[in-house]
Structure formats: C-alpha cells, structure tokens
C-alpha cells in the first residue's frame, strides 16, 4: 500500500498553509485554500493534471486583492482524498466539484482553470449552470489527433490499473538537481525553487501519481468537444507562444469551437505561464472579469 501525502509531513512546505482547510464532502476530504474578503466577486481556480493548489502560489494572493478566491486540490490529487475511481471522469469530477462548492457555500462568479482545469471549468458551465466568465490558462481542450485520441487514454488506463506503474513513475521523478530541467523539458517554463519542491513532493508520491493517471485515463475530451458549441459563457483563452505541452495552434482551433471566446497570446512563456509571470495572468483575469461580469444589484 503506497503512503499518501501527509499534510504534517510533505505539507509543511506548501505555500500559504494559513489559507488551507480540509472540507469533508461525502466520502471525500478536500484540501482547499481560500483567500480574499467576503462580498467581493467569487473566483474559483482549478489546477491541471498532476498539479495542486501550490501552482497558484504567486497568482492567488494577487487575485485575492479583488476577488474572494477558492482553490481546491482536485480529486485524488495532492492532499484531497477519498474519491472513488469512477469520480475521475470529466462529468463526475465536475459533479464532485459542484458538491464541494455547495458545501463551501461558494457560488463562483468567474472560473479560471489551467490546462485540464479549463476543461473542467467548461464542464461546470455545461452541467452545473455556471454562466459567468471562464478563463483558460494554457488550456488542454483539444483531443489528440487521429489514432492518438484512442491510444493515449487507453495507455493511461493500462498504466492506472497496473499497481507497479505509479511507483515506477514516482521513483523516476526523484528530481534532485535535475528537477528544473525535467519541468522545463515538459513545459518550457522556468519554475522557482518553492514550486519545484512542491512538484518533487507530488511526483515522488505513488498515490498522487495514480490520481493523475486516473484523470488521464477517464477523461473524454471528444465528448466535451462535441458540446462546446453549447457554451455561451464569455471565455478568455490565455496561451503561451512557447508552450511545450500544448501548441498555440491548438488553442486557436479550440477558440473556434466556442461561441463567445477570445484568444490572447502570452509571449516568451511556457505551459506554466501563471507560475512564471503571475502578475500578467492576474491583470488579464481582472480585466476580463470587469468586462464580462454582471454588476451586483
């Protein structure tokens, strides 16, 4: 049995520990961070596959100056535990997130998601009546082309059900002095030492690795693609021109699938642009919110 991440052990290095709390919802125990002042517009942050709330360490305090912000660790990621494997499909993950929002009495006015978190934001709009603005940060929305669309989810599912694979992945991600180079090759982003330490803790842990594999294995992006024309929300796609994980051309294609979307390129940044230059993301999110949120009455 692989040892889970422990908040009093690995969690000691997590940024903004003072903003963390643990929220029981059914069989699950969610780790969330919450910042900002009640009465401000409410902003939900959704991280991508394999990450955690630590990825918002620079951006979240900036956004908390203008928003009340909630950021969870997604199911079976980092310090969120107790979700069954079937909750890892995109619709079921959206439903689980909606239950968390109900438990927290947090109805978001705006949602921002990074990478796969952007797909989750769109699913919340489709299935759970979120009608406010959505920001996708280096969004993972486009299914792999051709046979890869079938091959990669099948491969992830095969790896997920093999109990040895998460341990092998975690052992291979021991990082050490290679950590920054590993992240850069995958993302073309330069991550600070605090972020690298958190990524190292995550990727060394078989439980977290298995959660990321389960997310990959169970998501059906073609099904989301077939419904994206139904989404009337204003959508801002912020995408880096140096993203090594998701090409900018894929974001241009995804923009055309949405009824009300705008694309802005972020020059000279990688897939983790919101970690490299949080002040740029904070400004663009705030500007888009001001343009598109209905004033309170």
Secondary structure, DSSP 8 states (H G I E B T S, - for coil): ------TTTGGGG-TTGGGEEEEEETTEEEEEEEES-TTSEEEEEE--TT--GGGGTTHHHHHTTTEEEEEE--TTSTT-B---GGGGSHHHHHHHHHHHHHHHT---SEEEEETHHHHHHHHHHHHS---SEEEEES---S---TTHHHHHHHHHHHHHH-TTHHHHHHHHT--GGGHHHHHHHHHS----HHHHHHHHHHHT-HHHHHHHHHHHHH--HHHHHHHGGG--S-EEEEEETT-SSS-HHHHHHHHHHSTTEEEEEETT--TTHHHH-HHHHHHHHHHHHHHHS----
